Amino acid sequence: MSKFTPQFLDRIRDNVTLSDIIRQRMKLTRAGREFKGCCPFHKEKTPSFYVNDDKQFYHCFGCGAHGDAIRFIVEHDNVPFPEAVEQLADKAGVAMPVERQQTAADYHFEQVRKGLYELMEDAAHWFTQQLYAPENKTFLDYLTDRGASNGMLSSFMIGCAPMDGQALPTYLRSKGYDDAQMIEAGLCRASKKDGKPYAFFRERIMFPVFDTRGRVVTFGGRILPDHVRNAAGFPPHSNDFVPPKYINGADSSLFNKSATLYGAYQVRKASREGHTPVVVEGYLDVIACHEAGFRGAIAPMGTALTDEQIQTLWKIGAYNQKTPILCFDGDGAGKRAAMRAMERILPHVSSDRTVKIAFMPEGEDPDSYIKAKGEKALREVFRQAMSLADFLWDSNVTGKRFDAPEERAALEKALHSAVDAIADESTKSYYRRDVKDRLYKLFSSFKKKDFKGRDGKFKNNTQPDLEKYRRQAVLNLSGEDESLVETLQTILVLSAIKFYPLLERFYDVMAYRPFRQGDMERLKQALLDLDIEDYSEDMSALHTQLEQGGYGAIIRQREQQGLYLHAPWLKPDGEEHDAIKGWDGTVARLNALAHKAALAEATKALEKDFTEENADRLVALQKMNAV
């Protein structure tokens, strides 16, 4: 007998993609929902070897070779069965079990488990039938009012459990199942009074949970809202008992909560059609997203994402090389949940395994947002999802100050500590480089102060002259370049008014950049004169002060000049992290224009008067990067 239990081997099969395993050893081409190639087990010129990822087997119509991923490794690589299992377990991220021989008890257990799968399938069909029974119309009306179509109810096999605690046990006995099976499957509990089983799920909407092979392994149940129960005349809960909104089946021989994702079976199919996996919070969010066309929606089982669920998520996304999106609530709890998820994911990221992070508007979930704003609005939320690197940065920087060296050192330490958790050395190297670049840009204003003496003058005698030449050259611009400079500087002014982190950077960037337009120059000077710490907690106070100071009309006029093309973060729903990145790009464009103008003037000066001073000026500018 094998030393590996059937449950362990199933976990390996469920966490590898058969076509990926085989494609590493031979050429495969897509043939509809399958793959085909010339059989590696006999000589042929016309492909007769087919691979089916859904059913997890290969078959050759020429020689009859047939099997799963483990058998393929054994036959193709000519390795012992245990070695093939170990190879695939490592690839699947499944820990090897302690060695032992399979016993007769193991075999008996597997036969019992097969019976439980059949029981769960029968229970799922019974719950579905109950949903359409006249006496349960309240459940069906609630689901349709929430926007669930008949097609979606059928696709996810959604049903309902009646209040009668003996209805399900009676039905399952009629199908030949015994009480012990009902209890083992988690559908029934033994009564403390007489030991007889009663239904665990009562008066609830029922959501069957499938494994990646399409087998029902447990159920989730949602209670009807009180206003729906009261309107339908349901009896009140006894003794002021308030039942939990959701309950899930307990872990069993079929179901492991930490390894299961709701919707994984449906999303596995949708992924092959190009849909991106999107992790949302609950069952109804998944249903609403699928109904709106987001067929990659999937959900953990009421817990934070686990390592096993993350591996399953990447496996699903690998079908179409899509990066999964994790969608969180936009409140503080959602941000903290995203941080915890990032900490779990970072050790496993690599060139082909990462995620993006999206946040819902505060107070909204995907279900409510689709109803209020429509699917296009939700699509935009997903489109704006941040890369993991961007979220790592924003979560450590946004809303914080780094005036003191200790604060800057703490930021650098936190970022490097997070990056050090990455196991893949190549990915870790690029993350380190990304952090280094971001820190350099953030701290550049502090570095400029470090280059000055106590009198505020630069210690290097060449640098002030070059900066002076660049500033002077900008003043001499005309035509399109002059217009572009005014536009870019206006963007910086409006960005600083909207986002506090950019208001902090405003002085260093704009103090020596004049406006040709008097009204914008006055607005700029007003910002330079501010004590910005007064607005660190409330930017609306700044808006009020500027309005009272007579600058409101100027701001509104500039906001209506079509600047969104250059600066989309200035839109009413613009995000701070986009603004910070956009600010850096805008400053770089201004510096490039100034440098270009300074080079042109230095060239003309040297042509007009060939002196050592003019030559040194041109050479220094040519060596100076436009930063």
N, C-alpha and C positions, 0 to 999 in steps of 0.2 A: 504493500500500500504506500501511497505518496505521503511524504512527511509534511506536505502543504495542505491546509484545509481548503475546501471548495470556496469558502468565503474569501480567503486570502487571494486565491487565483482569480476570482471574479473582480476583486479590487484592482489587480494589475491590468486585467483586460479592459476594465472601464476607464483606466487612466492612461492608456496609450492609444494612439491612432494606428490601426493596422496598416493602412496604406503608407504611412510615414515610415514604419518599420521596414516594409518590403521595398519601398522606393530607395532606401539607402543601399540596397543590394542588387537592384535590377531596375530597368526602365519601365515605367508605367505611364499610360496616357489615359485621360478621362474618357469614359464611355457612358454618358448619361449620369446616373447616380452612382455608377461604379467606376472602377479602373480596370484596364486590361494590359496585358503584355505577353511576351513569349515565355512560355513556362520554363522555369529554371530546373525542373526535374526531368525533362525529356527534351530532345532536340526537335524544334519546329520552326517554321518560317512565318506561319500565320498565327497571330496571337489567339490562344484559346484559354489563357490563364486570367481569371477574373477575381477582383478583390472588392468586397462589400463592407464598408465601414459601419453601416447601420447594423448589420447582422453579425459583424465581427468575425467573418470567415473568408477564406480564399477557396477557390475551386478551379481545377483545370478540366475542361471538357475533353481534352485529348488523352491524358493519362489517368485522370481520376484523382489526382492529388487534392487533398482537402484538409483544412484545419484552421486553427486560430493562430494568434501571434506567437504563442509559446511553441506550438508544433512547427511553425515555419522556421523559427530560430534553430530548433533541434534538427530538422531535416536539412535545411539549407546550409547552416554553419557547421553541421556535424559535431554538435556539442551535447553533453549529457543534459537530461531534463532539468536537474537542479541548477546547472550553470545557466541555462536559458532563462529560467525563472529569475535568477539573481540579476542577470543583465537587464531584464525588462522591469524588475522591481526598482532598480536604480534609476532607470529612465522615467518611470512613473512616479518617483518620489514616495514609494511605499516601503516602509521599514520591513526588513526580513524578520520572520518569526524565529523564536527559539526552536532549534531543531528538535523534532520528535516524529515518530512514526504515526501515521493516521491509524486510529483504532477503530474497532467495530462500532464504538459509540459515536465516533466522528461520522461514519457512514450512515448510521441511524439518524443522526442529527440532520444530515443533508436531505434525507428522505422526508423528514418532518418539515424541513424548510420548504421543500417543493410543494408540500400540501398547503403551507401557509400562503405561498404566492397565489395559489388557486383560490383560497379563501378570501384574500384581499381583493382579487379581481371580482369575485361574486359580490362582495360587500359594496364595491364601487358601483357596480351596475344597479344594485338594490337602492343605494342612496340616490342615484340618478333618477330611478323610477319614482321615488318618493317626491322629488322636486316637482314633478308634473301631475301628482295626485291632487284632486280638487281641494282636499282638506289642507294642503300645504301651499295654496296659491299665494299666501303672504310672502313666502320665501322667494318664489319666482318673480313676483311683482317687484320686490326690493331689488333683486339683481338686474332686472330689465330697466328699472328706474335709474340704476347706477350706470347704465349704458352697455351692459353685457348682452351681446346678440346671441341668438340660438346657436349659431355656428361656433362662437367662442365657448359657450357653455358645454357644447358637445365635445369640442377639441380638448378641453381640460377636464371633461367628465365631472363637472360640478353638480352636486346634488344637495340633499338636505337630510338631516336626522330628525325624526319626529320626537315628541316629548315622551312617548311610551318607551320606557326602558327595557321592555321585553320584546318589542317588535323585531329588532335585529337578531337577537339570540334565537327567537322562534324560527325566523326565516333561515338562518344558517344551519340550524339543526335539521330543517327539512331538506337541506342540500347535502346532508351526511356528515357535517362537521361536529366535533364534540366540544364540550365546554372548555377543555384544556387548550385547544387550538385557538378559540376565541380570545382567551385571556393572554396566551402567548403572543398573539398578533397585536395586542394592545387595544382591541376593539371593545373588550368587556372587562369589568372588574368583578371580583367575587364579593358578594354581600357579606357584611360583618355579622348580619343576623343569622342567615341560614346557609351561607356559603354559595348560594346560587349566583350565576353571572347576571349582570345587568349591563346595559349599553353605556359605555364611557361617554360617547358623544350623544347628547340629547338637545333637541330644539336649537340646532345649529346648521348654518350653511356649511357644506362639506366640500373640502378641497383635497382630492386624491393627490398624493405625492408619488411621482414616478422616479425610478432610477434611470440611468442613462440608456438602459436597454428596454425601457418602456414598461417595466413591471411595477405595479402598485406596491409600495413598501410601507406606507403609513398614511395618515390623514391629518389635515388641519381643520379645525372647526371654528367658525365665527358666530358669535351670538348676534341676534338681531338688535338694532338700537332700541332703546326704551320707547321712543316716540312711535316706532313702527309696531312694537308689541302692544302698546296701549291702544293704538288706533285699531288694531286687529282684534282687540278684546282678549288678549292672552292673559292668563292669571298672573298676578304679581309674584315676584320671587319670594320664597318663604323666609320669614324671620329677618327681613331687611338684608338678605344675602345678595351681594352684588357679584355675579359670576365674572370671571375674566373675559375680556373681549375676544381673545384667541386662546385656544388650547391646541397642543400638538400631541400626537401619539408618542409614547415613551420609546426610548431606544430598545431595539429587539434584535433578534437574529437576522431580520431583514433590513432594519433601519438603523443608521448611525447618524444622528443629528449633525455632528460636526463635519461629516463628509458629504452631506446631501444639499443640493440646491433646488428650490422649487422652480419648476419650469425647465430643468436641464434637458429633459428628453425632447421637448418641443423646440428649444433653442438650438439643440444640436442639429436638428434638421434645418432650421431657419438659417443657421450659420453657413451652411453649404450654398445657400441662395444669396449670400452677400450681406446678411444682417449682422450688425455689431452687437456683441453681448453687452448688456447694460444691467448692472446690479442695482435694484431698487429695494424698498424696505419690506413690503408685504404682499400677500396673495392678490388683493384687489388692485394694487399698483401694477402687478404683472399683467393681470387680465386687462386693465385699462390701456396699458401700453400696447399690448398685442392687438387690442381692438382698434387702436389708432394707427396701426401699421408698424409699430416698433417691436418686431417679432423676436428681437434679441433680449427682451426683458426677462430677468431672472432674479431670484431673491434667496437670501439665506433663511434658515429656519428659525427666525426670531432671535438670532444671536449675532454677534460680530463675526466678520469673515474669519474662518479658520485657515490654517495652512493647506489642509486637504481641499477645502472649497476653492481656494485660490488656484491650486494646481488644476482642478477640474475646469475652472473658468478659462485658464490659458489653453487647455486642451481643446475646449470648444472654439475659442477664438482662432486656434491654429488652422482650422479648416479653410479660412479665407484670409489669413494674415491680418485680421482685424485686431486692433488694440482694445481690450475691454474697457468700459467706462464704469466707474463706481459713482453712483449718484447719491448724494447726501442732502439732508435738510439744511437750509441756510442759516439755522440758529446756532447758538453756542454748542449745544449738544451735538449737532451735526458736524461742526468743525472738529470737535474732540474725537468723534467717531472716525472721521477721516484721518486724523493724526494717528490713531491706534492702527487703522488699516495700513497706513503708510509704513509704520514701524514693522508690521508683520511682512509686508511685501518686499521692502528694500533688500533684505538678505537674499532674495530669490531672483531679483531682476537681472536681465541679460539683454543681449542684442535683439532677441526675439521674444522676450517675456517682460512686459511692463503693463502699466495701466494708465488711464487718465482719470482725473478727479473733476466731477461736476457738482455744483451746488444749486438746489432749488431756491427760488425766491423765498424769503422768510415767511413762514406760515403756510406754505404750499407743499403738497406732495404731488407726484406725477398724476395721480387720479384727479385730484381737485384742479390742478393746473390745466389739464386737457379740457376739463369742463368749462373753466373760466376763460381760457385764452386760446384753446385749440391746439392741434398737433404741431402747427408750424412754430408756435412759441416754445413748445417743449423741444422740438428739433433744434432750435437755436440754443437752448440751455445745453444740450448735448454737444452742439458744435463748438461751444465756447469752453469745453472741458479743458482743464489744465494738464500739461504733462506732469509726470511725477516730480521731475526736477524743478519745475516752476512752483509746484505746491510745496515742496520741501523748502524752497527759498521764501515764499510768501508767508508760510506758517511761522517762520522764525523771524521775519523782518517787519511785516505789516503791523502798524500801530505802535512800534517801539522806537526808542531814541538811542542813538549811538554817539553821543557827544563825548563821553569819557572813554579813554583807552581801555579801561576795564570792560566796558559794555561791548566794545568792538571785539575784544579778545574772547568774551563769553559767546558772542555770535559765531565767531570763527570756530571755537571749540565745539559748539553744538552741531554745526554743519558737518565738520569733519568726523565727529563721533557717529552721526547718522550714516555718512558715506562709508565709513570703515566697516559697517555691517554687511555691505555688499560682498557676496562670495565670489562672483565672477570678476577676475582681475582686470580684464579689458574694460568692462563696464565701470568698475570702480575708478579706473584711471581717468576715464572721460568725465565722470561725475566730479572728481577732484579738480580737473581742469575747469569745469563749468563753475564750480564754487569759487575757485580762485579768480576767474574773470569777473564774476558778479561782485565779489568783495572789493576788487580793485575799483570797479565803477562806483560802488556805493561809498567807498572811503576816499575817493579821489579829491573831494572837497577838503577833507581833513589833511590829506597829504600836501595840498597846495599851501595850507596854513603852516605846515611844518617847514616849508622851504623859505619862510620869511623870518627875518630877524625881529628883534624887539621893536624896532621902529616901523615895522610893517612893510619894509622894502625887501625885495627878493635878494637873496644872498648871491645868486648867480648874476653876473653883470650882463650876460647876453639875453637871458630870458625876458626881462621886462621890455627890452627894445623890440623883440620879436612879437610879443603880445601887443605892443603899441602899434607896430606896423600892421598887424592883422586888424586891430580895431579901427585904425585910420583908413585902411583900405575899404572896409565895409561902408564907411561914411561916403566914400567916393563912388560907390556902385550906382548904376543907373539901369533903367529898362527892366527886363524880366528878372534879373538877379536881385535888384532892389526890391521889387514887388514880392519876390519869394522870401527874402529876409524878413520883411514886415509881416508876412503871413505866418512864418514859422515862429517869430517872436510873439505874435498874438496868441498862437497856440500855447506857448509856454505860460503866458499870463493867465489865460483861461484855465489851464490845467492846474496851476498853483492855487487858483481861487476855489477849485472844485475838490482837490485832493490834498490833505494835510502833508503827507510825505513829500509831495512836490513843492509845497509852500516852504518846507524846510530847506530845499535845495535852491530856492529861487534867487536868493541874494548872490550866491557864488556864481550862478550862471548868467544872471541878467544885470548885475550892478554896472557893468561896463558896455552894455549893449543899448544904445539909444534908439528911440523911435523917431522917424521923420514926422509922424503925425502927433500933433501936440496933445490931443486927448488921450492917446495911448501912453505917451510919455508921462503924463500926469498920473494915470492909473498905475503905471509901473512904479513911479516914485512913492505913491501911497502904499503899495505893497512892501517896498523896501524899508519904509519907515515903521512898519508894524513890529510889535513885540509878539512874534508868532506863537510863543508858548501860551498866550491867552486863548488860542483857538485849537489847542491840541485835542480837546475833548468835544468841541462843538464848532464845526465849520459854519453852521448856520448863523452864528454870531458874527462871523466875518462878512457874510453876505448882507446881513442887516446893517453893519457899519458902512460898508461900501455904498449901499443904497442911500443911507442917510447922508453920506458924503457927496452925493450927486453923481456917483459913477454908474448907477444902475442902467441908465439909458445907453451908455457907452458899451457896457457888457452885453446887453441884449442885442444891440446893433451888430456887434462882432459875432455873436453866437448865430446870427441869421445870415452870415456871409458864406455859408456852404463849406465850413471848415471840416465837416465830418469826413469828407473824402481823404483829407490828410490826417485827421485825428478822430477816428471813430469812437475813441473813449470819451469824447466830449458829449456824446449823445446822452439823453436823460438816464438811460440804463447802463451807461458805461461803467466798466469795472476797474477798480484801483490797480489790480495787477497788470491789466492791459495798459493803463495810463503810465505806469512806471517804466514799462518796456518802451512805450511810445515816446516818452520824455527823452530817454537816452538816444533814441534814433533821431529825434528832432534836433537835439543839441549837436549830434554828430553832423547832421546836414548843415547846420549853421556854421560849425567850425570848418567844414570842408569848403563852404562858400568863401569864408573869410581867408582861408589859407590860399585858395585859388586866386583871390583878388590880390593878396599880398605878394604872391609870386609874380603876378603880372606886373604890378607896380615896381617891384624890385628889378625885374628884367628891363623895364623901360628906363629906370633910373641908371642902370649900369650902361645901357646903350647910349644914354645921353651924356653920362659923365663917368668914364672908366677910372674909378678910384678904388683904392684898397677897401675903403669902408663899404662902398656899394657892392663890391665883389663878395666881401665877408657876409654882408646882409643876405645876398642871394643864396650863397652856399649854405648858410645856417637855415634858411627857410626850406631849402630843398631837402635838408637832412631831417627837418622837424616833421613829425607825423601830424596829420590834421586831426588832432584830438582835443 
